[in-house]
Structures are given as structure tokens and as C-alpha cells.
Amino acid sequence: MEKDNKKLRCPMGVPGGMIATIIGLVGIVISIIDSNWMSLAFAAALFLIGAPLARVTMLVHTALDQIQEIKNKETN
């Protein structure tokens, strides 16, 4: 019997990055409306950290899937 190989996944990588990006975007809009420049800096930083986090996590998942396919082709 072959055991099922579970895919290695980051459980909160993509959703966490998307949530951080959305919160940062909403924070940017609200801080511009309220003319609160200090919170604008924090919201912009959150936005700039969240978007690449989601993208890098998706790239890692794609790479792991491709590596798994290559390993499966070699064993067959």
C-alpha cells in the first residue's frame, strides 16, 4: 500500500496576506479621509507587506506542486 503524501501548505499564508492587504488598503483610505498621516504610514506599511506575502506564498505552493509532479513522473 502506498501512503498518501499530504501536500505541504502554509495554512494562513495566502488568506493572511490577502487580509493584511485589504486591511491596509482600507486603512489608507480612512486615514486619507481623516487626514491622519501617522496612521497612513502604518496602513501603507501593512499594505506593502501583505501583498508580497500573499504572492510569495502562492509561488511557493506552485513550486511545491511542480516538484511533486516531477517526483511522481520519476517514480513511475
TIKOLFI-14144 format. One record per atom (N, C-alpha, C): residue in three letters; x, y, z. Coordinates in steps of 0.02 Angstrom, whole numbers, plus 50000, padded with zeros to 5 digits. Layout:
AlaXYZ ...
END
This chain:
Met500414994150000 Met500005000050000 Met500435006250000 Glu500255010949959 Glu500605017349959 Glu500265022050007 Lys500675025550044 Lys500375030450088 Lys500265036950049 Asp499735040450066 Asp499575046750032 Asp500045052250058 Asn500375055450012 Asn500805061050030 Asn500385067350035 Lys500355070150094 Lys499985076350102 Lys500415082050077 Lys500105086750043 Lys500465092450017 Lys500635097150075 Leu501255099650073 Leu501475104450123 Leu501185111250106 Arg500775113750149 Arg500445120150137 Arg500505124650197 Cys500535131150184 Cys500525136050237 Cys499795137750250 Pro499515136050307 Pro498795136750316 Pro498535143850313 Met498945148750333 Met498685155550333 Met499095160150288 Gly499515157650245 Gly499935161850204 Gly499545166250156 Val499165163250111 Val498795167050062 Val498215170850094 Pro497785167650134 Pro497245171550165 Pro497505176950212 Gly498035175550248 Gly498315180550293 Gly498595186550255 Gly498935185250199 Gly499195190650158 Gly498645194750127 Met498115191350104 Met497545194950074 Met497185199150126 Ile497095196450186 Ile496765200250239 Ile497185206350258 Ala497845205450264 Ala498285211050281 Ala498265216450227 Thr498245214250164 Thr498215219050109 Thr497565222950109 Ile497005219450120 Ile496355222850122 Ile496315227650181 Ile496555225450239 Ile496545229950298 Ile496985236050286 Gly497565235050255 Gly498005240550239 Gly497685245450189 Leu497345242750139 Leu497015246950090 Leu496455251050121 Val496045247750163 Val495515251350198 Val495805256550245 Gly496345254850279 Gly496675259650323 Gly496945265650286 Ile497215264550226 Ile497455270150185 Ile496885274850168 Val496325272050145 Val495755276250127 Val495485280050187 Ile495415276750243 Ile495145280050303 Ile495615285450328 Ser496265284050328 Ser496735289050354 Ser496795295050307 Ile496705294050242 Ile496695299750196 Ile496075303950207 Ile495505300750218 Ile494885304450231 Ile494945308450296 Asp495225305350348 Asp495285308750413 Asp495905313150418 Ser496325313350366 Ser496955317150367 Ser497405315250426 Asn497415308850441 Asn497835306250495 Asn498465303150463 Trp499005306950461 Trp499585304850424 Trp499985299450459 Met499945299050525 Met500305293850561 Met500005286950546 Ser499355286450548 Ser499035280050533 Ser499095278350459 Leu499175283550417 Leu499295282150346 Leu499945278450336 Ala500455280250374 Ala501095276850368 Ala501035269450388 Phe500675268150443 Phe500585261250465 Phe500155257150416 Ala499635260350390 Ala499205256850342 Ala499585255350277 Ala499985260150254 Ala500385259050194 Ala500895253450204 Ala501205253350263 Ala501685248050278 Ala501345241250279 Leu500755240850308 Leu500385234550310 Leu500195232350240 Phe499995237050199 Phe499815235550130 Phe500425233050091 Leu500985236250100 Leu501595234350064 Leu501895227850088 Ile501735225750148 Ile501975219350174 Ile501495213750155 Gly500845215150156 Gly500345209950145 Gly500325207450074 Ala500375211950025 Ala500315209849955 Ala500885205149934 Pro501515206649948 Pro502045201949930 Pro502005195349969 Leu501765195650030 Leu501695189550070 Leu501225184550035 Ala500655187050011 Ala500185182649977 Ala500485180049912 Arg500835184249874 Arg501125182249810 Arg501675177049820 Val502115178249868 Val502665173549880 Val502395166749903 Thr501885166849945 Thr501585160549968 Thr501275156649910 Met500945160149864 Met500665156749806 Met501215153949761 Leu501775157549754 Leu502335155049715 Leu502645148849746 Val502695148749812 Val502975142849847 Val502515136849837 His501855137949842 His501385132449832 His501435129649761 Thr501495134049712 Thr501555131849642 Thr502195127949632 Ala502745130349661 Ala503385126849654 Ala503355119949687 Leu503045119449745 Leu502995112949779 Leu502565108149738 Asp502035110549706 Asp501625106249663 Asp502025103749604 Gln502435108149573 Gln502835106049516 Gln503365101049536 Ile503675102049593 Ile504175097249617 Ile503855090449630 Gln503265090549659 Gln502905084249672 Gln502735080649608 Glu502535084349555 Glu502385081249491 Glu503005078149460 Ile503575081649466 Ile504195078949439 Ile504395072549475 Lys504325072449541 Lys504485066449580 Lys504035060649562 Asn503395062149551 Asn502925056849531 Asn503095054049462 Lys503315058349416 Lys503505055949349 Lys504125051649353 Glu504595053349396 Glu505205049349402 Glu505085042549432 Thr504615042049478 Thr504485035549510 Thr504065031049466 Asn503695033849419 Asn503265029649375 Asn503635027149316 
END
